[in-house]
Amino acid sequence: MTKGHSARRPSAAPLPALRVERAEGSPLHHTQAGRIAVPLRLMRGAQRVEDLALVLTADQMEAFYEEIGAILYPRRVVGPAAEAAS
């Protein structure tokens, strides 16, 4: 416990929830290990807490991309039958 903080009385004002958002203006890039880094920003309300990155392998990024596509286009069928039709 730090000096000046009472253990008996918690703060009455709740902190705003943390939020992670894409860091605009910061492009995706490769790390030195060859992974893909997605720049993110950790926010508490309107205040920036920290900049960080989601780091994924190429396989993980490909799976992530497919999951996002399934959310954006839920009726799109992907598979051998769909590929043969195109």
N, CA, C and O atoms as a GROMACS GRO file, in nm:
protein
  344
    1MET      N    1   0.085  -0.117   0.000
    1MET     CA    2   0.000   0.000   0.000
    1MET      C    3   0.090   0.123   0.000
    1MET      O    4   0.191   0.128   0.070
    2THR      N    5   0.051   0.221  -0.079
    2THR     CA    6   0.130   0.343  -0.084
    2THR      C    7   0.083   0.441   0.022
    2THR      O    8  -0.030   0.435   0.068
    3LYS      N    9   0.170   0.530   0.057
    3LYS     CA   10   0.139   0.632   0.158
    3LYS      C   11   0.024   0.720   0.109
    3LYS      O   12   0.022   0.762  -0.007
    4GLY      N   13  -0.071   0.746   0.194
    4GLY     CA   14  -0.182   0.833   0.162
    4GLY      C   15  -0.307   0.761   0.115
    4GLY      O   16  -0.411   0.825   0.097
    5HIS      N   17  -0.300   0.630   0.095
    5HIS     CA   18  -0.417   0.553   0.055
    5HIS      C   19  -0.469   0.472   0.173
    5HIS      O   20  -0.395   0.395   0.234
    6SER      N   21  -0.594   0.489   0.202
    6SER     CA   22  -0.654   0.416   0.313
    6SER      C   23  -0.709   0.283   0.263
    6SER      O   24  -0.777   0.278   0.161
    7ALA      N   25  -0.681   0.176   0.334
    7ALA     CA   26  -0.733   0.045   0.299
    7ALA      C   27  -0.879   0.031   0.341
    7ALA      O   28  -0.947  -0.060   0.294
    8ARG      N   29  -0.927   0.118   0.426
    8ARG     CA   30  -1.063   0.107   0.479
    8ARG      C   31  -1.168   0.164   0.385
    8ARG      O   32  -1.282   0.116   0.383
    9ARG      N   33  -1.133   0.265   0.305
    9ARG     CA   34  -1.231   0.335   0.226
    9ARG      C   35  -1.196   0.330   0.076
    9ARG      O   36  -1.108   0.404   0.032
   10PRO      N   37  -1.262   0.244  -0.001
   10PRO     CA   38  -1.232   0.243  -0.145
   10PRO      C   39  -1.289   0.369  -0.211
   10PRO      O   40  -1.381   0.432  -0.158
   11SER      N   41  -1.234   0.404  -0.323
   11SER     CA   42  -1.279   0.521  -0.397
   11SER      C   43  -1.425   0.503  -0.439
   11SER      O   44  -1.464   0.395  -0.483
   12ALA      N   45  -1.504   0.606  -0.425
   12ALA     CA   46  -1.645   0.600  -0.460
   12ALA      C   47  -1.665   0.612  -0.611
   12ALA      O   48  -1.766   0.564  -0.663
   13ALA      N   49  -1.573   0.676  -0.682
   13ALA     CA   50  -1.588   0.697  -0.826
   13ALA      C   51  -1.523   0.582  -0.903
   13ALA      O   52  -1.402   0.561  -0.893
   14PRO      N   53  -1.603   0.506  -0.979
   14PRO     CA   54  -1.543   0.397  -1.056
   14PRO      C   55  -1.461   0.452  -1.173
   14PRO      O   56  -1.494   0.556  -1.230
   15LEU      N   57  -1.356   0.382  -1.207
   15LEU     CA   58  -1.274   0.423  -1.321
   15LEU      C   59  -1.345   0.384  -1.449
   15LEU      O   60  -1.412   0.281  -1.453
   16PRO      N   61  -1.333   0.464  -1.554
   16PRO     CA   62  -1.392   0.424  -1.682
   16PRO      C   63  -1.327   0.293  -1.730
   16PRO      O   64  -1.210   0.267  -1.703
   17ALA      N   65  -1.403   0.214  -1.801
   17ALA     CA   66  -1.353   0.086  -1.851
   17ALA      C   67  -1.239   0.107  -1.949
   17ALA      O   68  -1.232   0.207  -2.019
   18LEU      N   69  -1.149   0.010  -1.952
   18LEU     CA   70  -1.040   0.013  -2.050
   18LEU      C   71  -1.095  -0.031  -2.184
   18LEU      O   72  -1.185  -0.114  -2.192
   19ARG      N   73  -1.038   0.026  -2.289
   19ARG     CA   74  -1.081  -0.006  -2.425
   19ARG      C   75  -0.955  -0.018  -2.511
   19ARG      O   76  -0.861   0.059  -2.495
   20VAL      N   77  -0.954  -0.114  -2.601
   20VAL     CA   78  -0.843  -0.130  -2.695
   20VAL      C   79  -0.896  -0.093  -2.832
   20VAL      O   80  -1.000  -0.144  -2.875
   21GLU      N   81  -0.825  -0.005  -2.902
   21GLU     CA   82  -0.866   0.034  -3.036
   21GLU      C   83  -0.747   0.035  -3.129
   21GLU      O   84  -0.632   0.040  -3.083
   22ARG      N   85  -0.771   0.030  -3.256
   22ARG     CA   86  -0.666   0.034  -3.356
   22ARG      C   87  -0.601   0.172  -3.352
   22ARG      O   88  -0.670   0.273  -3.351
   23ALA      N   89  -0.470   0.176  -3.348
   23ALA     CA   90  -0.396   0.302  -3.346
   23ALA      C   91  -0.394   0.359  -3.488
   23ALA      O   92  -0.317   0.313  -3.573
   24GLU      N   93  -0.478   0.458  -3.512
   24GLU     CA   94  -0.486   0.519  -3.645
   24GLU      C   95  -0.355   0.587  -3.681
   24GLU      O   96  -0.288   0.646  -3.596
   25GLY      N   97  -0.320   0.578  -3.807
   25GLY     CA   98  -0.198   0.643  -3.853
   25GLY      C   99  -0.073   0.559  -3.832
   25GLY      O  100   0.036   0.599  -3.873
   26SER      N  101  -0.087   0.443  -3.770
   26SER     CA  102   0.027   0.353  -3.749
   26SER      C  103   0.004   0.227  -3.831
   26SER      O  104  -0.085   0.149  -3.800
   27PRO      N  105   0.082   0.206  -3.936
   27PRO     CA  106   0.059   0.091  -4.023
   27PRO      C  107   0.101  -0.041  -3.959
   27PRO      O  108   0.186  -0.045  -3.869
   28LEU      N  109   0.041  -0.148  -4.007
   28LEU     CA  110   0.087  -0.281  -3.969
   28LEU      C  111   0.232  -0.294  -4.015
   28LEU      O  112   0.272  -0.232  -4.113
   29HIS      N  113   0.309  -0.374  -3.943
   29HIS     CA  114   0.448  -0.390  -3.983
   29HIS      C  115   0.499  -0.527  -3.938
   29HIS      O  116   0.436  -0.595  -3.856
   30HIS      N  117   0.613  -0.565  -3.992
   30HIS     CA  118   0.676  -0.691  -3.951
   30HIS      C  119   0.770  -0.664  -3.833
   30HIS      O  120   0.839  -0.563  -3.829
   31THR      N  121   0.770  -0.758  -3.739
   31THR     CA  122   0.866  -0.750  -3.629
   31THR      C  123   1.000  -0.804  -3.678
   31THR      O  124   1.010  -0.856  -3.789
   32GLN      N  125   1.102  -0.792  -3.596
   32GLN     CA  126   1.233  -0.848  -3.632
   32GLN      C  127   1.226  -0.999  -3.647
   32GLN      O  128   1.306  -1.058  -3.720
   33ALA      N  129   1.131  -1.063  -3.577
   33ALA     CA  130   1.116  -1.209  -3.585
   33ALA      C  131   1.029  -1.250  -3.704
   33ALA      O  132   1.005  -1.369  -3.726
   34GLY      N  133   0.981  -1.150  -3.783
   34GLY     CA  134   0.902  -1.182  -3.900
   34GLY      C  135   0.753  -1.197  -3.874
   34GLY      O  136   0.678  -1.236  -3.964
   35ARG      N  137   0.709  -1.167  -3.754
   35ARG     CA  138   0.567  -1.171  -3.724
   35ARG      C  139   0.502  -1.040  -3.769
   35ARG      O  140   0.570  -0.945  -3.806
   36ILE      N  141   0.369  -1.037  -3.765
   36ILE     CA  142   0.295  -0.918  -3.806
   36ILE      C  143   0.247  -0.846  -3.682
   36ILE      O  144   0.184  -0.906  -3.594
   37ALA      N  145   0.276  -0.717  -3.673
   37ALA     CA  146   0.236  -0.636  -3.558
   37ALA      C  147   0.124  -0.541  -3.598
   37ALA      O  148   0.137  -0.466  -3.694
   38VAL      N  149   0.014  -0.547  -3.523
   38VAL     CA  150  -0.100  -0.458  -3.544
   38VAL      C  151  -0.096  -0.353  -3.433
   38VAL      O  152  -0.121  -0.386  -3.317
   39PRO      N  153  -0.065  -0.227  -3.464
   39PRO     CA  154  -0.057  -0.123  -3.362
   39PRO      C  155  -0.194  -0.097  -3.298
   39PRO      O  156  -0.294  -0.078  -3.368
   40LEU      N  157  -0.198  -0.097  -3.166
   40LEU     CA  158  -0.320  -0.075  -3.090
   40LEU      C  159  -0.297   0.035  -2.988
   40LEU      O  160  -0.184   0.071  -2.957
   41ARG      N  161  -0.406   0.088  -2.937
   41ARG     CA  162  -0.400   0.192  -2.835
   41ARG      C  163  -0.492   0.150  -2.720
   41ARG      O  164  -0.608   0.116  -2.743
   42LEU      N  165  -0.440   0.151  -2.598
   42LEU     CA  166  -0.517   0.120  -2.479
   42LEU      C  167  -0.570   0.252  -2.423
   42LEU      O  168  -0.492   0.342  -2.391
   43MET      N  169  -0.702   0.262  -2.411
   43MET     CA  170  -0.767   0.386  -2.368
   43MET      C  171  -0.847   0.364  -2.240
   43MET      O  172  -0.901   0.256  -2.218
   44ARG      N  173  -0.854   0.466  -2.158
   44ARG     CA  174  -0.943   0.468  -2.042
   44ARG      C  175  -1.025   0.595  -2.059
   44ARG      O  176  -0.977   0.705  -2.034
   45GLY      N  177  -1.152   0.578  -2.102
   45GLY     CA  178  -1.232   0.694  -2.137
   45GLY      C  179  -1.169   0.759  -2.259
   45GLY      O  180  -1.144   0.692  -2.359
   46ALA      N  181  -1.142   0.889  -2.252
   46ALA     CA  182  -1.080   0.961  -2.363
   46ALA      C  183  -0.928   0.972  -2.347
   46ALA      O  184  -0.862   1.034  -2.430
   47GLN      N  185  -0.873   0.913  -2.242
   47GLN     CA  186  -0.730   0.925  -2.214
   47GLN      C  187  -0.653   0.804  -2.264
   47GLN      O  188  -0.690   0.690  -2.238
   48ARG      N  189  -0.545   0.830  -2.338
   48ARG     CA  190  -0.458   0.722  -2.384
   48ARG      C  191  -0.376   0.672  -2.266
   48ARG      O  192  -0.310   0.749  -2.197
   49VAL      N  193  -0.382   0.541  -2.244
   49VAL     CA  194  -0.306   0.479  -2.136
   49VAL      C  195  -0.171   0.430  -2.189
   49VAL      O  196  -0.067   0.453  -2.128
   50GLU      N  197  -0.175   0.362  -2.305
   50GLU     CA  198  -0.052   0.306  -2.359
   50GLU      C  199  -0.073   0.265  -2.504
   50GLU      O  200  -0.184   0.228  -2.544
   51ASP      N  201   0.033   0.271  -2.583
   51ASP     CA  202   0.033   0.216  -2.718
   51ASP      C  203   0.099   0.079  -2.710
   51ASP      O  204   0.199   0.061  -2.640
   52LEU      N  205   0.043  -0.016  -2.781
   52LEU     CA  206   0.095  -0.152  -2.780
   52LEU      C  207   0.066  -0.216  -2.914
   52LEU      O  208   0.011  -0.150  -3.002
   53ALA      N  209   0.101  -0.342  -2.931
   53ALA     CA  210   0.077  -0.409  -3.059
   53ALA      C  211   0.028  -0.551  -3.034
   53ALA      O  212   0.071  -0.618  -2.941
   54LEU      N  213  -0.062  -0.594  -3.120
   54LEU     CA  214  -0.103  -0.734  -3.127
   54LEU      C  215  -0.007  -0.799  -3.225
   54LEU      O  216  -0.003  -0.760  -3.342
   55VAL      N  217   0.070  -0.897  -3.180
   55VAL     CA  218   0.171  -0.960  -3.264
   55VAL      C  219   0.126  -1.101  -3.296
   55VAL      O  220   0.100  -1.182  -3.206
   56LEU      N  221   0.117  -1.131  -3.427
   56LEU     CA  222   0.068  -1.260  -3.474
   56LEU      C  223   0.162  -1.319  -3.578
   56LEU      O  224   0.228  -1.246  -3.651
   57THR      N  225   0.166  -1.451  -3.583
   57THR     CA  226   0.237  -1.518  -3.692
   57THR      C  227   0.152  -1.504  -3.818
   57THR      O  228   0.036  -1.463  -3.811
   58ALA      N  229   0.208  -1.537  -3.933
   58ALA     CA  230   0.133  -1.531  -4.058
   58ALA      C  231   0.011  -1.623  -4.052
   58ALA      O  232  -0.097  -1.585  -4.097
   59ASP      N  233   0.026  -1.743  -3.997
   59ASP     CA  234  -0.087  -1.836  -3.984
   59ASP      C  235  -0.195  -1.780  -3.893
   59ASP      O  236  -0.314  -1.792  -3.923
   60GLN      N  237  -0.154  -1.720  -3.782
   60GLN     CA  238  -0.252  -1.660  -3.690
   60GLN      C  239  -0.323  -1.543  -3.755
   60GLN      O  240  -0.444  -1.526  -3.737
   61MET      N  241  -0.251  -1.461  -3.832
   61MET     CA  242  -0.311  -1.347  -3.899
   61MET      C  243  -0.410  -1.395  -4.004
   61MET      O  244  -0.517  -1.335  -4.021
   62GLU      N  245  -0.376  -1.501  -4.075
   62GLU     CA  246  -0.467  -1.554  -4.177
   62GLU      C  247  -0.596  -1.605  -4.112
   62GLU      O  248  -0.705  -1.580  -4.164
   63ALA      N  249  -0.585  -1.675  -4.000
   63ALA     CA  250  -0.704  -1.723  -3.929
   63ALA      C  251  -0.787  -1.606  -3.876
   63ALA      O  252  -0.910  -1.609  -3.882
   64PHE      N  253  -0.720  -1.504  -3.826
   64PHE     CA  254  -0.786  -1.383  -3.776
   64PHE      C  255  -0.862  -1.315  -3.890
   64PHE      O  256  -0.976  -1.272  -3.872
   65TYR      N  257  -0.799  -1.304  -4.005
   65TYR     CA  258  -0.859  -1.244  -4.123
   65TYR      C  259  -0.986  -1.320  -4.163
   65TYR      O  260  -1.088  -1.259  -4.195
   66GLU      N  261  -0.980  -1.453  -4.160
   66GLU     CA  262  -1.096  -1.535  -4.193
   66GLU      C  263  -1.209  -1.514  -4.092
   66GLU      O  264  -1.326  -1.509  -4.130
   67GLU      N  265  -1.175  -1.503  -3.964
   67GLU     CA  266  -1.277  -1.479  -3.861
   67GLU      C  267  -1.344  -1.344  -3.881
   67GLU      O  268  -1.466  -1.332  -3.867
   68ILE      N  269  -1.265  -1.242  -3.912
   68ILE     CA  270  -1.321  -1.109  -3.936
   68ILE      C  271  -1.413  -1.113  -4.059
   68ILE      O  272  -1.522  -1.055  -4.057
   69GLY      N  273  -1.371  -1.182  -4.164
   69GLY     CA  274  -1.453  -1.196  -4.284
   69GLY      C  275  -1.586  -1.264  -4.254
   69GLY      O  276  -1.689  -1.225  -4.308
   70ALA      N  277  -1.584  -1.365  -4.167
   70ALA     CA  278  -1.707  -1.436  -4.130
   70ALA      C  279  -1.802  -1.344  -4.054
   70ALA      O  280  -1.924  -1.358  -4.065
   71ILE      N  281  -1.747  -1.251  -3.977
   71ILE     CA  282  -1.832  -1.156  -3.904
   71ILE      C  283  -1.887  -1.050  -3.999
   71ILE      O  284  -2.005  -1.014  -3.992
   72LEU      N  285  -1.802  -1.000  -4.088
   72LEU     CA  286  -1.845  -0.896  -4.182
   72LEU      C  287  -1.941  -0.948  -4.288
   72LEU      O  288  -2.034  -0.878  -4.328
   73TYR      N  289  -1.920  -1.070  -4.332
   73TYR     CA  290  -2.000  -1.130  -4.440
   73TYR      C  291  -2.052  -1.266  -4.395
   73TYR      O  292  -2.006  -1.368  -4.445
   74PRO      N  293  -2.147  -1.270  -4.301
   74PRO     CA  294  -2.191  -1.397  -4.242
   74PRO      C  295  -2.258  -1.493  -4.340
   74PRO      O  296  -2.261  -1.613  -4.314
   75ARG      N  297  -2.311  -1.444  -4.451
   75ARG     CA  298  -2.381  -1.533  -4.545
   75ARG      C  299  -2.290  -1.583  -4.656
   75ARG      O  300  -2.329  -1.669  -4.734
   76ARG      N  301  -2.170  -1.531  -4.661
   76ARG     CA  302  -2.077  -1.574  -4.766
   76ARG      C  303  -2.029  -1.715  -4.735
   76ARG      O  304  -1.981  -1.743  -4.625
   77VAL      N  305  -2.041  -1.805  -4.833
   77VAL     CA  306  -1.999  -1.944  -4.816
   77VAL      C  307  -1.860  -1.957  -4.875
   77VAL      O  308  -1.838  -1.925  -4.991
   78VAL      N  309  -1.766  -2.005  -4.794
   78VAL     CA  310  -1.631  -2.028  -4.842
   78VAL      C  311  -1.601  -2.175  -4.828
   78VAL      O  312  -1.622  -2.234  -4.722
   79GLY      N  313  -1.552  -2.234  -4.933
   79GLY     CA  314  -1.520  -2.375  -4.930
   79GLY      C  315  -1.500  -2.424  -5.073
   79GLY      O  316  -1.507  -2.346  -5.167
   80PRO      N  317  -1.476  -2.554  -5.089
   80PRO     CA  318  -1.450  -2.608  -5.222
   80PRO      C  319  -1.564  -2.582  -5.320
   80PRO      O  320  -1.538  -2.550  -5.436
   81ALA      N  321  -1.691  -2.593  -5.278
   81ALA     CA  322  -1.804  -2.572  -5.368
   81ALA      C  323  -1.809  -2.427  -5.413
   81ALA      O  324  -1.836  -2.400  -5.530
   82ALA      N  325  -1.785  -2.332  -5.322
   82ALA     CA  326  -1.788  -2.190  -5.356
   82ALA      C  327  -1.673  -2.155  -5.449
   82ALA      O  328  -1.689  -2.075  -5.541
   83GLU      N  329  -1.555  -2.215  -5.426
   83GLU     CA  330  -1.439  -2.184  -5.508
   83GLU      C  331  -1.458  -2.241  -5.649
   83GLU      O  332  -1.415  -2.179  -5.746
   84ALA      N  333  -1.522  -2.358  -5.663
   84ALA     CA  334  -1.546  -2.419  -5.793
   84ALA      C  335  -1.645  -2.336  -5.875
   84ALA      O  336  -1.636  -2.333  -5.998
   85ALA      N  337  -1.738  -2.270  -5.807
   85ALA     CA  338  -1.840  -2.189  -5.874
   85ALA      C  339  -1.783  -2.060  -5.929
   85ALA      O  340  -1.841  -2.001  -6.020
   86SER      N  341  -1.669  -2.014  -5.877
   86SER     CA  342  -1.616  -1.885  -5.922
   86SER      C  343  -1.518  -1.899  -6.035
   86SER      O  344  -1.466  -1.799  -6.083
   0.00000   0.00000   0.00000
